[in-house]
C-alpha cells in the first residue's frame, strides 16, 4: 500500500509468487487506510489471473456496514471462457464501467483511477485506457475507516458478487490519481 512516497506495509516477502484465492472463502484486507487519504483521489492497480468470475477489489468501512465492489470479473454471456472486467467507485451504479474482456487462465493488469479535481473515473486494462465516466466519489466516513478487501464476495456487486477464484499479484493502492505514464511505467 503506497501513500505518495511512503509504503505501508513495505512489501510481502514472497517475491516470484502470487496469492491464490480459492473462490470459496479466501480473502484479505488492508489495514485502515483512512488517515492516508486526504481526499477521494485513488488509483488501485493489480495483476490478476482469473479462473472464473468474482470480486477482485471491494471497499468497506471497519465494521462492513458500508461496502461496495470496485473491480469485478463477470463471465460474458456469449463465451464462458471469458470475463468482462468491470469497475466503479461509489455511488456509480451497476454494471459499472466495462474496461474490457479477458480470457480465464491468463495474466492481466487492471487499474482503477479516480481524479477528484475532474470528477472522473477511468479504467485501464493491460496499460490501455479503455473507459471513463463522470462521477463524484463518496468514501466511508472518516470515523468508520477505509479498508480494501481482495477476493471478498460482495452483495453490492457489479455482477455475480462471488468470491474471486484465481491469483492476484503486485497490488498497489495510491491516494493520488496517477497519470497514464505512471501506471504503464510501473506495471511491468
N, C-alpha and C positions, 0 to 999 in steps of 0.2 A: 504494500500500500504506500503510495507516494503522495506527499503533500509538498508541492513545489520541489525543492531540492532535498527534502527530508524523507527517508524511508522508514516506515513503521509497519510491521517489523522489517528488519533488513532484508532477509530472504529466507526461503525454506531450503534447508541443506540437502536437497535431493537433485542435484544437477544431473541432467540427462534422463530424468524420469518425469512422467506426467501423473496427475492424480486421476485414478479410475473411480468412477461412480457407477453403482450397480443398477440404478433406476428403480430401486425398491425403497430405500430409506437413507442412502448416503447423502450427506450434505455437510457443508462447512460454512462458517460465518466469519466476517471481520469483527474486530472489536468495535466499540462505539467510535465512529469517525466524526460525529457532530462537531467536536471542538476544532477539527481541521478544516471545516467548510465554512468560510466566512460569508459565502453567498451560495446561490444554486448552480453555479458553473460546475460541470463534471465531465470527465472523459473516462470511460471504462473500456479497457482493451483486454482481450484474451484470445488464446489459441484453443480450439476445440475440435474434437473428433467424435461426432455423434454416431451412436448405434441405433438411434430412434429419436422420437420427439421428446420434448421435455423442457423445463425451465432451466436455463443456464444461469441467469442472474435475477435475483429479486431484491427489492429494497424494503426495509422494515424498521420499526422502532424496536426498543429493547424488549417490550412485552409482546410483540407480534400483534398488537391491536391495529396497527396501521401497516399495510404491506401491499406491494404490487410487483408483478412480473415485469422486468425491464428488458431482458433479452431471452427469447424463447425460440426453440425449433419446433415447427409444426409440419407434420407429414403432408405432402401435397396430395391433392385429390386424384391427380392423374397418374402418379407413379410413386408407389410406396417405398421405393429405394431412395427417395429424395425428400428433403425437408426445406421449407421456407424459413429463413432467418428473419424474425420479427423483433422490433424493439419499440420502446416508448419510455417516456417519463410521465409521472403523474401530473395532471389528470388526463393526458392524451388517451383516448379510449381504444378499445379493441376494434379491429385487429392490429392496431399499431402500424408502424412502417414496415413494409416488406423490403428488406435490403438485398434480397437475392435468394437463390436456391443452391443447396449443397448436396452432394451425394453422401449418403451414410457410409461410414468407414473411411472418410478422408479428412485430413487436417485442413483447417481453415482459420483465418483470423477475422475477428469482428471487433469493431469499435463503435461505441455509442458516444456521441458528443453533444452536450447541451451548452449553448452560449447564452447567458442571461442578458447581455447587452443587446443582442439581436433577437432574443426570444425565439431561437431556432434550435430544433432538434435535428441532428443529422446522423446517418449511419454509414459505416464503411464496411465493405466485405472484401477481404484479401487485398487491402490497400486502396480500393476504389470507392470513392464517394458515390453511393448508389441511391440514396433517398434523403429527403428532408421535409420538414413541416414546421409551421409556426405554432408555438405552444408556450404558455407560461408555466414553468415547472414549479410544483409545490413540493416541499420537503416535509418530513416529520417535524413536529415542534421541537425546538432546541431542548426542552425539558425531558423529552422522551427518548432522545438519542437517534442515531442513524447507523444502521448495520446493513451490510450486503451479504446475502446468502447465495451460495453456489450449489446448484443441483436440487434445491428445495422445491417441492411441489407447492403450488400457489393457486388458491381459488380465485384470486384477482389476476387472471391469466390472459395471455394473448392467443390461446388456442386450447390445448388439452389441459394445461396446468400440471402435468405429470412431473414426477421426479426425473431428472436428467440421467440418461444412460449413455455413457461414453467416457471420454477423457478430456481433461482441461489442463492447460499449462500457461505459464507466462502471464499471469493475471496482474493488471496494473489499474489502479484507481487514482485518478488525478482530481484535484479540486480546482482545475482550470479547464477551459475549453481549448484543447491542444490543436495546433494547426495541422493541416493535411500533411505537411512535410515532417512534422514531429511524429505523427502517427506512423507514416510509412517508413521513416528512417529508423525507428526503434522496433518495428515489428519483426525484423529478421533475427 
